[in-house]
Amino acid sequence: MSKVVFNNKNAVFFQSLKGAIDSYFKEKNLKKTGNWALYSKTIILIAASIALYLIAISFSLPVVTTILIGSVLGFLSACIGFNVMHDANHGSYSSKSWVNDTLGLTLNALGGNSFIWRHKHNIIHHTYPNVDGIDDDIAKSPFIRMCSSQPWVPMHRIQHLYTPLLYAISSMVWILFQDFEKYFKQKVHNTELQKMKTKDHVIFWISKVLYVFFYIALPILLTGWQQWLVFFLSLHVGLGFTLAIVFQLAHVVEETEFTFAPLSETTVIENEWAIHQLKTTSNFSPDNKLVSWFAGGLNYQVEHHLFPRISHIHYPAISKIVKLKCEEFNVPYNCISSFNLAVRSHFRFIKLLGRKPVSA
Ligand SMILES: [Zn+2]
């Protein structure tokens, strides 16, 4: 297991920033959790998804319509993940823990597992983003080389061409394979998974059985296997591609940094925790309200990594304070102005990492 320690001795930046953010919420008399803007999004996204699902399994549809419904449902499912599940599993959706726990299970309804994800995301990814050896989100080797410390193989020469295909199948691999791998190994990449209680095991298996019933057995029974196959594949292309691209634009672009943490060694990061978050994270398209609405504030990834327990609904407002504080302390505030530029930056970076390193 890799070990990473931060140099938190002079954590003055985060202390100062946290003070300014707390004052903002106090002055405005706002709760840090969600509000009606978030609740209305939840209702719209879930209602639209259920409606599309019911149409897809209730009628005999032309192939093009099935592809359209499946991929839009996949996209909306990813948006439920960003807007509802992500806030809920961080405990920032509501001040009531039962609301967060219940809405966190929207991940199980989409095929994943809330318990495993909380450990993988809240603890591992949020503490050690872009730390090769720990952060499971960048552990796609040998298929994708996402940082220079990962070994190079010849197929990486064309990884910028095939990564979109891997993104498109990523949610299928996650739901049907990686969750089970993590469950049976009780490990997330190189890190032991938190101990699962009986309740967590029961929820894991019931959710996976329900997933097979609602997403595979019932549609096949009602519409036949051909329509189901088109629907299921389209749904996952929409879901997997949307999830992957939003993650990649936030962490794997030319502006972000990576650290290597070798197994069985202690790696010291010469920064306070918050500065590490700033160096490894990037915002994209912050002024595009449509992107912000659908991406659940994950285009404000800098604010999210600094304040994961504040609901994403507040990120556009607090981003102004964060940006000013970064300028004051002369620390990076990575932000790519548009979605298009961020996509280009990601693929340029992936193409660069696909080149044979001098030492390989
Ligand atoms: Zn998060």
Boltz pocket constraint, residues with backbone or C-beta under 6 A from the ligand:
constraints:
  - pocket:
      binder: B
      contacts: [[A, 86], [A, 90], [A, 121], [A, 126], [A, 304], [A, 308]]
      max_distance: 6.0
